[in-house]
Amino acid sequence: MSLPADLCERTLQRILARHPDLVAQETPLAELTSPMSPAPVGSVRIFRGAAVAKVVYVGLVVPMIHLDSHMIFAFTPEDSAVPHFTLDSVYGGSYHAFHLDLIPRADLAANLPYLDAAFHPLTPVFEAASTTEGLSPAAIGPRQRAIMSPWMLVNRATEEAFAGIDAHVDAYADHWSTLVEKGVPSPEGVDLAARDAAVRANIFSRDVDPVWAQVSRLLGDETTDAIRAELVANG
């Protein structure tokens, strides 16, 4: 198993172990095909539960174009203030990369108790990861950064540095699981479900994230939009 696949699978199993009510669901996306390859090029796995409403794994592996990409999104219920969790781990032929974050469910600047409970404890991990030798900033613009959190880690990495980020990923995943179990201060004046719908539509928008155009070239528009639909809503 490659480094990106191993990191993503190990993190997925860590989440499933902390939240044992999550149950695997059947999906027509379980085997992803492409005109570029006679063999399947990836898969989607979906798990559903209660406190963690939905976990979506997407893997794409196409050696001929040097693509080895694995992603987890773990979503809390629409009316929950607990952030969502996300991890991307990628090998692109000449570099490794990863994206690790908790996605806020409220305006952090206007809800300091929420910020302090949900995100501030990650600061030592964020700072340690940000100064790790072999990590460099990934190419992501302020528009995409604005819809994530200030604690987002998004980096390219040497193979050695990538192999050493496990502890940072574990710390984010474990902190998130603790928030799921214990809850967070309720932000004031927030329609959580409406905000969540708007934010997720933006995060997985073709207009915001150019990666969807690349996925479409690999899988076609229909399959790509089916994957996006699984990410946009818990239903």
C-alpha positions in Angstrom: 0.0 0.0 0.0 1.3 3.5 -0.9 2.0 6.1 1.7 -1.1 8.2 0.8 -3.3 5.1 0.8 -1.9 3.9 4.1 -2.4 7.3 5.8 -6.0 7.6 4.6 -7.0 4.0 5.4 -5.4 4.1 8.8 -7.1 7.4 9.6 -10.4 6.0 8.4 -10.1 3.0 10.6 -9.2 5.3 13.5 -12.5 7.2 13.0 -14.5 4.0 12.7 -13.0 2.6 15.9 -13.9 5.7 17.8 -17.5 5.8 16.4 -18.5 2.1 16.1 -22.1 2.9 15.1 -20.9 3.9 11.7 -22.1 1.3 9.2 -20.9 0.8 5.6 -23.5 1.6 3.0 -23.9 0.2 -0.5 -23.2 2.7 -3.3 -23.1 2.5 -7.1 -19.8 4.4 -6.9 -18.1 1.5 -5.2 -16.1 0.9 -8.4 -14.9 3.9 -10.4 -14.0 3.4 -14.1 -12.4 5.5 -16.7 -11.7 5.4 -20.5 -8.1 5.9 -19.5 -7.8 2.4 -18.0 -9.3 -1.1 -18.6 -9.1 -1.7 -14.8 -11.1 0.3 -12.2 -9.4 3.5 -11.2 -10.9 4.1 -7.8 -13.7 3.6 -5.4 -16.1 5.5 -3.1 -17.0 4.1 0.4 -19.8 5.5 2.5 -20.5 5.0 6.2 -23.5 6.3 8.1 -24.1 6.8 11.8 -25.6 9.2 14.4 -23.2 11.6 16.0 -21.1 11.2 12.9 -23.8 11.4 10.2 -21.7 10.4 7.2 -18.2 9.5 6.3 -17.2 9.5 2.6 -13.9 8.0 1.3 -12.8 8.6 -2.3 -9.8 6.9 -3.7 -8.4 7.4 -7.2 -5.3 5.5 -8.4 -4.1 5.8 -12.0 -0.4 4.9 -12.3 -0.2 5.9 -16.0 -0.8 9.5 -15.0 1.0 9.3 -11.7 -2.1 9.8 -9.7 -2.5 8.2 -6.2 -5.2 10.2 -4.3 -7.2 9.4 -1.2 -9.7 11.6 0.6 -11.8 11.3 3.7 -14.6 13.6 4.7 -16.4 12.9 8.0 -19.6 14.9 8.4 -21.5 15.7 11.6 -25.3 16.2 11.4 -26.7 19.3 9.7 -27.9 20.7 13.0 -24.7 20.1 14.9 -22.1 22.7 15.7 -19.3 20.1 15.7 -16.9 20.8 12.8 -16.5 18.3 10.0 -13.2 16.5 9.5 -11.2 16.2 6.3 -8.0 14.6 5.2 -6.6 14.4 1.6 -3.4 12.4 1.0 -1.9 12.4 -2.5 1.1 11.3 -4.5 1.4 13.1 -7.8 4.5 11.5 -9.4 7.1 14.0 -8.2 5.7 15.0 -4.8 3.5 14.0 -1.9 0.8 16.4 -0.6 -1.8 16.5 2.1 -4.7 18.6 3.3 -5.9 18.3 6.9 -8.6 20.4 8.6 -11.7 20.8 10.7 -14.4 22.7 8.9 -16.1 25.4 11.1 -19.8 25.3 11.5 -20.0 29.0 12.6 -18.2 32.3 12.1 -15.1 31.9 14.4 -14.5 35.6 14.8 -18.0 36.1 16.2 -18.0 33.0 18.4 -14.9 33.0 20.6 -16.0 30.3 23.0 -16.7 28.0 20.0 -13.3 28.9 18.5 -11.5 28.2 21.8 -13.2 24.8 22.3 -13.2 23.5 18.7 -10.0 24.9 17.2 -7.6 26.6 19.7 -6.4 23.2 21.2 -5.0 22.3 17.8 -2.6 25.3 17.8 0.5 23.4 19.1 -0.1 20.7 16.5 -0.6 23.3 13.7 2.5 25.2 14.7 4.6 22.0 14.9 3.5 20.8 11.5 3.9 24.2 10.0 7.6 24.2 10.8 8.4 20.6 9.8 11.3 20.3 7.5 10.3 19.0 4.1 6.9 20.5 4.1 6.1 23.5 1.8 2.9 25.4 1.2 0.6 23.9 -1.4 -0.8 26.0 -4.2 -4.2 27.1 -2.8 -5.6 30.6 -3.1 -7.3 32.8 -0.5 -10.7 32.1 -2.0 -10.4 28.4 -1.0 -8.7 29.2 2.3 -11.6 31.5 3.2 -14.1 28.6 3.3 -11.9 26.3 5.4 -10.3 27.0 8.9 -7.2 29.0 9.9 -5.9 25.7 11.3 -5.9 24.1 7.9 -2.7 22.3 7.0 -2.2 22.1 3.2 1.3 21.2 2.1 3.4 19.5 -0.4 5.9 17.2 1.2 9.0 15.2 0.6 8.6 11.5 1.0 10.4 11.6 4.3 8.3 14.5 5.6 5.1 12.9 4.4 5.9 9.6 6.2 6.3 11.7 9.4 2.9 13.5 9.5 1.1 10.6 11.1 1.2 12.1 14.6 -0.3 15.4 13.3 -3.1 13.6 11.5 -3.8 11.5 14.5 -4.0 14.6 16.8 -6.5 16.3 14.5 -8.6 13.2 14.1 -8.6 12.4 17.9 -9.4 16.0 18.8 -12.3 15.9 16.3 -13.6 12.6 17.7 -13.5 14.1 21.2 -15.6 17.1 20.0 -18.1 14.7 18.5 -18.3 12.8 21.9 -18.4 15.8 24.2 -20.0 18.5 22.1 -19.0 22.2 21.6 -20.4 25.5 22.9 -23.4 26.4 20.8 -22.7 29.4 18.5 -25.2 32.2 18.8 -27.6 33.3 16.0 -26.5 30.6 13.6 -28.9 28.5 11.4 -26.5 25.6 11.5 -28.3 23.5 8.8 -28.6 26.4 6.3 -25.0 27.5 6.9 -23.8 23.9 6.4 -25.6 23.5 3.1 -24.2 26.8 1.8 -20.6 26.0 3.0 -20.6 22.5 1.6 -22.0 23.7 -1.7 -19.1 26.1 -1.9 -16.4 23.6 -0.8 -17.4 21.1 -3.4 -18.2 23.6 -6.2 -16.6 23.2 -9.6 -16.2 26.9 -9.6 -14.2 27.1 -6.4 -12.1 23.9 -6.6 -10.4 23.2 -9.9 -9.7 19.6 -8.9 -13.3 18.7 -10.1 -12.4 19.5 -13.7 -9.5 17.1 -13.4 -11.7 14.4 -11.9 -14.2 14.9 -14.7 -11.5 14.3 -17.3 -10.8 11.0 -15.6 -14.3 9.8 -14.7 -16.7 11.9 -16.8 -19.1 14.6 -15.6 -21.9 12.3 -14.5 -19.8 10.2 -12.1 -18.0 13.3 -10.9 -21.2 15.0 -10.1 -22.5 11.9 -8.3 -19.4 12.0 -6.0 -19.9 15.7 -5.4 -23.5 15.0 -4.5 -22.4 12.5 -1.8 -20.1 15.2 -0.3 -22.6 18.1 -0.5 -25.3 16.5 1.6 -25.7 13.9 4.3 -28.9 12.5 2.8 
